[in-house]
Each structure stands twice: as structure tokens, then as C-alpha cells.
Amino acid sequence: MKKIVMMAATCGALMAAVPVGTMKQSAELGYIGSTGNSESQSLNAAYKNDYQYDEKTDMHLKADILYGEKSGVTSDERYRLFFNVNHYYSGDLFTYGEASALRNTFEGYNQQYNLGAGLGYNIFKDEKQFLKGKAGLQYRRSNYTSQPHDNFYYLKGGLDYLYNFSKTNKFTATWDLLDNLKRIKDYETVINLGLTMLIVDQLSFKMGFEIKYDNVPPAGKKKTDTTTTAGIVYSF
């Protein structure tokens, strides 16, 4: 119960931190199942804020928490925060900057921090769908649970795709790839798939699937982790 209260309080604090303006927000609460370094069925909470600063600049904040227990023992626990800013120029070219933080001791991280920047381009966009790509440089500091911390620079590439089945139902897919500039075998790739369907008014049902592959994971950890989510989303 304490964990659930903490989830709600964290989402509320994030809402209060976002400046007033033209924005879309959503809060999610649901179920998540994981495989890999943790095997459990957990509760998750998430908050998302999309803020249009002006005609050429948009900002995005995402945070999520998951927690699970088996026989009174914590079996899964993860905290993530991600923020990015996109600024568009003439046409479909844009620059981006991003920052993120992670805590997941089951994957071997007491803390992980990322800072990145780069270029992006809208490959195509119409009323039903869009696809954009991005590439840049990312700095990462990892504080591990069972080995000395490290600091590396990575090349980052990715694709974001959205398809609107209708005004109320949509499919999203993202793919990100990181490759260490000093050790090419040290790479990580993450794929996220999501399906959102409106139930009534501001309530939607959302299903998601994430697969993360880390070719050089922290000592003693598995290379592949997956999470499957299902929950209710309130948009406002």
C-alpha cells in the first residue's frame, strides 16, 4: 500500500512542476509483467506531459514507477524519468536535447543518468501517421550494484512511429540504439510498442510491450529484459 501511495504522490509532484501553457497530460495506473532479470507481476504508475512551448518548440516529460512482490519480498522495482526538447527549423529538420534517470537494482543499476543531443528529421507525416528519425551523441553515467561505476559516450539512433486508426485509437512504436564509442560490442537496443483505445470521454485502455537487449549488461545480469503492460489512462 505504501508503494502505491508513493506512486500517486510522485505523479502529483510531477504535474505540479510543469509550467502552465498549451499542454496535454495523462496519468496511467495498471498491471505490468516482466521477464529477464526480474520475473514478476507488478503494479505500475506513469505520468506523461506534452507541452507546446511555441510553434517550433515542444517539450515532453515521462515518468513511470513499477513495484512487485512475491511472498512479501520485493521482486521488481523500477523508477524512470525522461525529459526531452525538440526545436524545429525550416521544413522537417529539428534538433533535440534530452535527459533521463533510472533506478533498477534488479537490472544492476543503483542509478543511471543520461544526457544527449542531436539532430532529427520527419521522414513522413500525414493525417493518419508519422515517422521520424534521430541521431546524436549521449553521455551515460552508471552506478552499479555489484561493480565500479563508469562513464561512457555513446552514439544514439532511433525511430518514432505513430499510426492513428481513428481519432480515438492509435498505435505507437519506438526503437532506440546506443553504441559505445570506445567499445563497439557494448551496445543496447530498446523497442517499445503501444496500443491505446478510448473507452469513454477521457479514459482509455492501453497495452504495451517493451524489449530491452543489452549486449554488455552489468556483472551477473541477463542481456534481455521484457515488460508487458495493461492499464487505464486518464487524459486531461
N, C-alpha and C positions, 0 to 999 in steps of 0.2 A: 504493500500500500504506500509506503514512504517513497518508493521509486516512482510510482505513478504520479503522486503529488509533485515530486521534483520535476518530472517531465512537463506537467502542466505549467508549473511556475517558470521553468526555463523558457517555454514558448511565449508566455505572457511577457517576460522581461525583454525578449527579442522584439516583440511587437511594439513595446513602448520605446525602444531605441531607434526605430525607423522614423525619419522626419516626415511631417505631413506633406502630401503632394499627390500627384497622379500615380496611383499605385493599385496593384492587385495583390491580395493576400489570401493565404489558405492555411488551414490547420488540419492535421491528419492524425487519427488515432486508429490503431488496428493490430493485426497479428503479423508476425514475421517468423519464418522458419529458416534455419541456417544449417549449412554443411561445410565441412573443411576443418578449420582449427577449432570450431565450436559446433556442437550438434545439439540443437535445442529448438523449442517452440517458445516464442517470446512476445512481449508487448512492445509496440513501438509508437513513438510520437514524432511528428515532424511539423515544421513551420517553413513557409516559403513566402517571400516578398519580392515582387517585380515592380520596380519604381522607374517611371519615365521622367528623367530629370529635365530634358528638353527634347527638341526634335531629333537631335543627333546623338544623345547620350542616354543610355539605360543602365540600371543597376539591378543586381539580383542577389538576394540573400537566401540561403537554405541552411537549415539546421535539423538534425534528427538524433534521436536517442532510442536505443533498444536495450531491453533488460529481460533476462530469463532465469528461471531457477529450476533445479531438479532435486527433489527430496530435501528442500530447504537450503541447497547450496547453489550459489550463483554459477550459471552455466553459460551465460552470454551477457556481454555488457559492452556497448559501443557508444561513443559520443562523437559527432561530426559537425563541423561548421564550415561553410563555404561562402565566399563573397567575391563577386566579380563586377567589373565595369566595362562597358563597351562604348566606344566613341566612333561614329560613322563619319566618313568623308564623302566626297562626291562619288556617286554610284554605289556599289555594294561592298566596297573595301572598308574595313574597320580595324582599330587597334583595341586590345583588351589588356586589362590588368586583373590579377586575381590573388586571393589569399585564402588559405584553408588550414584547419587544425583537426587532429584526430587523436582520440584515445581509445585503444582497444588492446588490452593486455592479452586477450586470447589469440590475437594475431601477432603478439610480441612487441607492442608499442605502448610504453607509458605515455609518451606524447610524440606526435609527428606534426611538423609545421612546414607549410609550403608557401612560396611566393613566386609568382610568374607573370610574364608579359609577352606579348607577341602580336601577330597580325592574323586577321580573319577575312573571310570573303563569303558573301551569299552566293552559293553556286546556282541555285534557282529558287524562285518564290512565286506562288500564286495564291488564289483564294483558298485552296484546299491543303496545300503542303509547302514546306520549305526545307532546304538542305543547306547548311553552312559548314565550312571547314575552317580550321585554325591551326597555327603552328607558332611555336615560340620557345622560350628558354624558361626553365623552372629551377629554383633553388629549394632544396629539401634538407631539413634537419630532423634526424630521427633519434629519439631517446628510447632505447630498447629495454626490455625487461631482463634480458639474460646475456647482454654483450655491451661493449663500449659504444657510446653514441657516435654518430657520423654525420658529415655534411657533404652533400654532393650537388652537382649541377646536372640537369637533365635536359635533353631535347624533348619537347612535347608536341604531339599532333593529335587532332581529334575531328570528329564529325558529329553534328547535331541534326536530327531529322524529326519533323512533325508532320502528321497527316490527320486532317480533320474529316472524320466520317460524316459529321454533321456539325451544327452549331453547338451541340451538347456532348458529343462523343469524340475522343481523339486518341491517337496512338503516338507515342514518342520513343525515340531510340537515340542513345548517345554511345560513342566509342572514343576512348582516350588511350593513348600510348605514350609511355615515358621510357626514355633510353638514356642510361648513364653516359656522360661524355667521356669518362675515363675508363669505364669497363662496359663494353658493348653488350656483354652477356647479362648485365644487370638491367633488365627491362621489366616493365609492368604494364599490363593492359586491363582495362575495365570496360565492360559492356553493360548498359542499363536499358531495359525495355519496360514500357509502361502503357497501360490501357486505362483510360478514365471514362466513365459513363455516368451521365446525370441521372439522379434518382428523382429529385423534386427540388424546385427552387434553387437554393444554394448548396444542396447536399449532393455529393457524387460518390460513387463506388470506384475504388482504384485498385488495380492489380499491378504488381511489378516483379521484375526478376533482374537480379544483378549477379554477374560472374566476374570475379577478380582473379587474375593469374599473375603471380609474382615469381619470376624465374630465379631470383636470389632472395628468398624470404629470410626473416630473422632466424637465428640458430634454433634448430629443433622444430620449426614450424612447416606446415604443408604449403605447397605452392598455390593451391586452388581453394578459393572460398566462394560460396554461393549463398544468396539470400533470396527468399521468395516472400513477397508482402501482399496483404489484402487488408483494406481498411476503408473507413469513411472519411471523406474530405469535406470540410466546410469552407466555402469561398466567400470572401467579403471584401 
